[in-house]
Amino acid sequence: MASLKTIGNNIFSRLLIFTLISSFLFFLFDTYQESYDKLKVLQNSLEDRQEEIVLLQNQIDDWNQQISDLDDPEKAELILRKRGYGEQGEVLYRFEVPEPVTPIEETLKSDRGKSLIEYVIDYVVGKEGE
């Protein structure tokens, strides 16, 4: 009988230790997975920020180049001409492109919807739903 109690206690203690270790490992890996997911999100965010930094640095370099171009009279003249300025006494012609207009043929051929009055007349006359 004593041997059954020791066997029962031995099995119970082993079961208890197994349960404790398995629950510890479960929570450890669950926490590890959450931490790993957060790490991946942070790495992606870092890569996005680095790409933004590169784009901003390129834009700053372009602006610095434009500022240095203003010191050169020939380049400054080109920049001003692009913006619509000319030399004194020079006549500048500026054209604005008008908005495209739909040809009248297309407008007349297009199927138009009925007005409210046309619906009422069709209902009274009986053309709709005879």
N, C-alpha and C positions, 0 to 999 in steps of 0.2 A: 504494500500500500504506500509505503514511504517512497518507493521508487516511482510510483505513478505521480505522486505530488511533485517530486523533483523534475520528472519529465514534463509535467504540465507547467510548472514554473519556468522550466528551461524553454519550452515552446513559447509560452507567453512573453518571456523576456526577449526572445529572439524576434518574435512578431512585433513587439513594441519598438525594438531597436530598428527593425526593417522599416516600420511605418515612419518613425522619426527621420531616418536617413532619406527615405523616398520623398517625404514632404519637404525636407530641407533642400534636396536637389531640385524638386519641382519649383519651389519659390526662387531658388538661385537661378535656374535657367529662364524662368519667366521674367525676372528682373534683368537678366542679361539680355534677353530679346528686346525688352523695352529700351534699355540703354543703347543697344546696337541700332535700333530704329532711330532713336534721337540723334545718334552719331551720324547716320546717313543723311538725315534731314539737315543737320548742321553743316556737313560737308558740301551738300548741294547748294545750300545758302551761301557758303563761302565761295564756291566756284562762281555763282551768279554775281556776287559782290566784286570778285576779281575781274570778271568780264566788264562790269559797269565801270570799274576803275580804269581799265584799259581804254574803254570808249571815251570816258571823260578826259583822260590824259591826251588822247588823240585830238579831241576837240580843243583842249587848251593849247596843244602844239599848233593847231590850225590858226587859232586866234593870235597866238604869239607871232606866227608867220605873217598874218595880215597886219599886225601892228608894225612889224619890222618893214613890211612892204610900203607902209605909209611914209617912211623916211626916204624912199627912192622916188624921185619925181615922176619917172615914167610909169612905174607901177601904180602910183597914186592917181595918175591921170586915167589909167585903165579902170581902176576901181570906181572912180567918180563917173566915168562914162557909162559903166555898167549900171550905175544907179540913176542915170538920167541927167547928169550934169554935162555942160559943155563949156567951151571957152567963150570969152567975152566977144560978142558980135556974131556968134555962130547961131544959126537957126536949127533948132532940134524939132524933128517931127516924131510925135508919139502916136502910135496907133493902138487902139483898143479893139480887140477881137470881139465882135458882137456875139450874143448867144445864138446858138443854132435855132432856126425856125423850122417847124414841120411844114412841108409843102402842102398847099391847099388840097391837092388831089388826094393825098393820104388822109387828110382830115375829113374830107367828104366821103371817102370810101370806108372809113372806120365805122364799125357798128356802135351806135350810141344807144344808151338805155332810154326807156320810156319815161316821160314826165308823169307826175301825179295825175294831171288832168287826162292824159291818154289812158292811164289805168282805169280811172273812173268811167270814161266814155266806153272803154272796152267792156267793163263790168255791166254797165247799163244796157249796152247794145247786145251783149251776150257773146262776144267773140272769145272771151276767156272761159274755159271750162264748160263748153256746151255738151 
